[in-house]
Amino acid sequence: MKMSETTHFEGNWFSEISYKKTYAQSFKVKEVLFREKSPFQLVEVLDTESVGRLLLLDGKTMVSDIDEFVYHESIAHVPAMTVKNLKKVLVVGGGDGGAVREFVRHPEVESVDLVEIDDMVIEASRKFFPGCSSALDHPKVKIYREDGIKFIQNNKNTYDVIVVDSTDPEDFAQGLFQEDFYRDVYDSLTENGVLTAQTENPFLDEFNIKGIYDNLRKVFPKVYSYNAPIVIYPGCFWTFAYASKGPNPLELNPEKISWMKEQQKTLQWYNCDWHKGAFALSNLQKKITGVGEV
Amino acid sequence: MKMSETTHFEGNWFSEISYKKTYAQSFKVKEVLFREKSPFQLVEVLDTESVGRLLLLDGKTMVSDIDEFVYHESIAHVPAMTVKNLKKVLVVGGGDGGAVREFVRHPEVESVDLVEIDDMVIEASRKFFPGCSSALDHPKVKIYREDGIKFIQNNKNTYDVIVVDSTDPEDFAQGLFQEDFYRDVYDSLTENGVLTAQTENPFLDEFNIKGIYDNLRKVFPKVYSYNAPIVIYPGCFWTFAYASKGPNPLELNPEKISWMKEQQKTLQWYNCDWHKGAFALSNLQKKITGVGEV
């Protein structure tokens, strides 16, 4: 197995070493299916024994066959079920296409714009993750190969839901967790719009989750947190932000509940009960996000 | 660092290699604080950089400073808040004392019996996990250094709650997941008693979770599942069974809710809202446990 510069391999094991090099998660690899350096990052696709195909960006786990549905169903259906007049959706990052795939299920959605800075992520997903990328050519979907921050600044008062499906708050993704960016997101959302975003692991709090939520609270009148487990991510237990200009995440759109009860039979993770339960936070999550009182 | 027979060390990293040797989780170790072979297993305590002190049994992660409260508060307060007339509690396994510590908080509990087959686990916990083991000398607590299966057979119609705080369903713990054992648990419970038990990770379903729940369903009239994240366990997202002779896990004892609202300010994980949310299962958990319909 050829060593890459960024990614940690030992024998036929790939390891993601994280939390200031004190913790690692390793996956036994059958084959490296893809490895190329884009202008932004190293893009790799491994075929593993434990989690199926695994997408890495700069040596960090992003998407796997075994659990991609958890992340994508959680980040998409939670806002989609609570925003009324859901017509226009924007996904920032998420070039794998998983979040896009979930939004196009919703019949009232007119368009899903995907802004992915790195074309190579999209192409690798098309080739190696046919399930994730299956909706990228859907007539409602438009792909913009641009910087998400600039794109949002140029589209005011446009989107009913914006999803920030980003890597960790470091390097070129750091800007996606700052107050200035959240202000641009706020302006890009319509009157009753909602932002959802991944906000890291609360046990091994490497990226100051409280700081992320404080930034959201400076901009949005209502900020909530929920969670879902992403097995391939370091620490697995993952928090998500739901930042809202109006909607309450526990008030599912009554006109859509019976539709979703049918739809969810085809989903692998999301259902309306789970949706509500995911916002019932533990004391730890309340403390680390500053959302709710113990 | 001295190598042990059972435990995988490389340099100053400890690894738990699991799921048929296709997945590993590793912790950087400052110091091995304890390592001794009991008649049952290798008992080790590591001081790690990422999760504080870490108890291993035969090279498998059991308890860490960073997340012990999740497991113990989840496995104890869920039954304790839903069983009426909670007087006598039995914890099978759990020699670290964490579950016991949570039960003695409940004022109406008269006795907590702990049956731990391996005295060395208790002694290692007393020495290295003062937080977990803090209630082992509480006047309500009685420790039995015996085999849990036999103990339960000798105590019919005795306990209002039984917790099976066991290792994985293999080796000498395998019997704790079988129909015969669950029948003994049923007989050892009082009329409206409840069993809670850890039931493994649903993504990397190494131990046939469906089989465990099928065994429970052969014996108990009501079987539910809930979940909590245990960061140090392989795959982290952990399922728990709530098998009941009567109580419904969503019906919290109304006489105790206001007491718990005060008590939970001192807890790190559990609160009454989280309790209810933890039973709102994803499609995956419903499918893998056979509990509830999608």
Interface residues (C-beta under 8 A of the other chain):
Chain A: W13 S15 Y19 K20 K21 T22 Y23 A24 Q25 S26 F27 K28 T48 E49 S50 V51 I66 D67 V70 N201 F203 L204 A228 P229 V231 G235 C236 F237 Q264 K265 L267 Q268 W269 Y270 N271 D273 W274 K276 G277 A278 F279 A280 L281 S282 N283 L284 V294
Chain B: W13 S15 Y19 K20 K21 T22 Y23 A24 Q25 S26 F27 K28 T48 E49 S50 V51 I66 D67 V70 N201 F203 L204 A228 P229 V231 G235 C236 F237 Q264 K265 L267 Q268 W269 Y270 N271 D273 W274 H275 K276 G277 A278 F279 A280 L281 S282 N283 L284 V294
